[in-house]
Every structure is written in C-alpha cells, then in structure tokens.
C-alpha cells in the first residue's frame, strides 16, 4: 500500500484506482482529476446516517484533486443527481446539506433530536437466537409498559448484516425523545434475569451506525 502510494506520488504511476481508503487525507499536488464511481451506493445502507456519510465521502474524495495551483476537476457518477447528499456535495454547500438533513432528522426524531440505543444479540444457532430475541423483546416491552416510559421499540429484527463469522445477528432498536426514560429502561433491563447464557448480548447507546 505505502509502496504504491509512494510510486504514485513520485509520478511512476499515472492512474490510481482504489476504494474509500484513497479518500483519507492523502495529499498529491499533481492530481488534477478525480472520478467517483457509483457515488450513491452507500445511500442504500439501512442507516439513518447514510446521507451524512455519502456527503462526507464525496467531499473527501473530491478534495484529493486540485491541491495545487494546477487546479482540478471531479467527475461523479450517480443515478441520483438530485439526491440531497450528492446535490449539495457537488455544489460544495455544507449549510444547505445540513439544513436539509436536519429537517428529516427532526421529522423522524433521530439524533440530535432524539436518543437511540440498540440491543444487539448474536448466536451460532439461528433458532435459539430467534427464540431468545423474542423473549428479550417481551422483557423490554413489559418494562416500557409497566413504568410508562416514552420509548418506542422496533424489533427484534434481523440486523442489516445478518451474519458475521458464523454468528447470526438480531437487534432491537430503541428510540426516545427523553434521555432519562431511555436510561431508566436500559438500567431496569440490565437488572432483569438473563433469558439465556448462550446468546451474546450487547447494548449500544448512541450507536455510530445501525449495521
């Protein structure tokens, strides 16, 4: 990797093709042309930060061109040129993108207008995981109902990446506009008797992604 980047910087390589790793802080003054292929791919991820990450990535990749007095040109391939993340990235309009994105976040009460937590469960046996996940869902639902907590629950459901390293994955997404209610729910849930000692369970508050 470092040898290839060194050769590219030295002018021994004229064209460099790569994945998102090429977007990370590389400084090549002689690069005057950058092409971004299938810029809308990450928009299909089932994650509320997909727009944010797409905008961020396009801006980062585009920033590899024109880093000297030679200037630069950026080509973006997309089937969705009017999609806000792509449209505002092309316009280099950060304020416009933020205003549009926050409008949707507010309507759905997503961060920063609401709190999120994910209860992730995994097991090598799907039937056991499915059964335990339903029982955990019932525990959480009962706590919400008993203590009248303003928390919505989605799931249990298959995780977007349903299997990793021979382990099946399921999750429950918890959402609330009242951080104290979500905190109380998780505290009481941690105090309940575990449904299974085999299924691995993880609670992720303010998750970086929903995958």
ABEGO torsion letter per residue (X at the ends): XAAAAAAAAAGABABBBBBAAAABGBBBAABABBBBBGAAAAAABBBAAAAAAAAAAAAAAAAABGABAAEBBBBBBBABAABAAAAAAAAGBAAAAAAAAAAAAAAAGBOAABBBBBBBBBBABAAAAAAAAAAAAAAAAAAAAAAGBBBBBBOBBBBABABBGGBBBBBBBBBBABAAAAAAAAAAAAABBBABAABBBBBBBGBABAX
